[in-house]
Amino acid sequence: MKLLTHLSLLMESEHYSERTIQHYKMWVSDFILFHYKRHPLKLSETEVQLYLYSLEHYRKLRPYKLMQCKSALLYLYRNVLGKTDFHIPDAAHPVHAPHPAMAEL
């Protein structure tokens, strides 16, 4: 079964709205095309971040659209492809190591 068809059927069975299904399919197909039609299982989390970075910085996507895209990709990886441990770090709030001077306090 094709990936987008599987995505649609799974979302329909979980009673997602038709509009949400259309948007998720659009984001997933754009993601696949961005990576030259490589299967998402062959892509690393870094490549997913690269796609989101390009949406934010080159296509100048609004934050709510970026979040929608991120949700679609998380749904794809976790629900459709079964990678339950998959996550996308939040670029807006990166995790930094504490400054060495602050570690002594």
C-alpha positions as CSV (number, residue, x, y, z in Angstrom):
1,M,0.0,0.0,0.0
2,K,1.3,3.5,-0.8
3,L,2.4,5.6,2.0
4,L,0.0,8.5,1.5
5,T,-2.9,6.1,1.1
6,H,-2.0,4.4,4.3
7,L,-1.8,7.7,6.0
8,S,-5.2,8.7,4.8
9,L,-6.9,5.4,5.8
10,L,-5.3,5.5,9.2
11,M,-6.4,9.1,9.8
12,E,-9.9,8.4,8.6
13,S,-10.2,5.4,11.0
14,E,-9.2,7.8,13.8
15,H,-11.9,10.3,12.7
16,Y,-9.6,13.1,11.7
17,S,-11.4,15.8,9.6
18,E,-11.0,15.7,5.8
19,R,-9.2,19.0,5.8
20,T,-6.6,17.8,8.4
21,I,-6.0,14.7,6.3
22,Q,-5.5,16.8,3.2
23,H,-3.1,19.1,4.9
24,Y,-1.1,16.2,6.5
25,K,-0.9,14.5,3.1
26,M,0.4,17.7,1.5
27,W,3.1,18.2,4.1
28,V,4.2,14.5,3.9
29,S,4.4,14.6,0.1
30,D,6.3,17.9,0.2
31,F,8.7,16.4,2.7
32,I,9.3,13.3,0.5
33,L,9.8,15.5,-2.6
34,F,12.2,17.8,-0.6
35,H,14.4,14.7,0.0
36,Y,14.3,13.6,-3.7
37,K,11.6,10.9,-3.1
38,R,13.6,9.0,-0.5
39,H,11.5,6.9,1.8
40,P,11.0,8.6,5.2
41,L,12.4,5.5,7.0
42,K,15.7,6.0,5.3
43,L,16.0,9.6,6.6
44,S,17.5,10.6,9.9
45,E,16.1,13.0,12.4
46,T,18.7,15.5,11.3
47,E,17.3,15.4,7.7
48,V,13.8,16.1,9.2
49,Q,15.2,19.1,11.0
50,L,16.8,20.3,7.8
51,Y,13.4,20.2,6.1
52,L,11.8,22.2,8.9
53,Y,14.7,24.6,8.9
54,S,14.3,25.2,5.2
55,L,10.5,25.8,5.7
56,E,11.2,28.4,8.4
57,H,14.2,30.2,6.9
58,Y,13.9,29.9,3.2
59,R,10.1,29.6,2.6
60,K,9.4,32.0,5.5
61,L,6.6,29.8,6.9
62,R,4.5,31.2,9.7
63,P,4.9,29.5,13.1
64,Y,1.4,27.9,13.1
65,K,2.1,26.4,9.6
66,L,5.4,25.1,10.8
67,M,3.7,23.5,13.8
68,Q,1.2,21.9,11.5
69,C,4.0,20.5,9.4
70,K,5.8,19.2,12.4
71,S,2.6,17.5,13.7
72,A,2.1,15.9,10.3
73,L,5.7,14.5,10.3
74,L,5.3,13.3,13.9
75,Y,2.1,11.5,13.0
76,L,3.7,10.0,10.0
77,Y,6.7,8.6,11.9
78,R,4.9,7.5,15.0
79,N,1.6,6.3,13.8
80,V,2.1,5.3,10.2
81,L,5.7,4.0,10.2
82,G,5.7,2.8,13.8
83,K,8.7,4.7,15.1
84,T,7.3,5.5,18.5
85,D,10.7,6.8,19.8
86,F,10.8,9.4,17.0
87,H,10.9,13.1,18.1
88,I,11.8,16.4,16.6
89,P,13.7,18.8,18.9
90,D,12.0,22.2,19.3
91,A,14.2,24.6,17.4
92,A,12.6,27.6,19.2
93,H,13.8,26.3,22.6
94,P,17.1,24.5,22.0
95,V,18.6,22.6,24.9
96,H,21.9,24.1,26.0
97,A,24.5,22.8,28.4
98,P,24.9,25.1,31.4
99,H,27.7,27.6,31.3
100,P,30.8,26.3,33.2
101,A,30.7,29.3,35.6
102,M,27.1,28.6,36.5
103,A,27.8,24.9,37.3
104,E,29.8,26.0,40.4
105,L,26.8,27.9,41.9
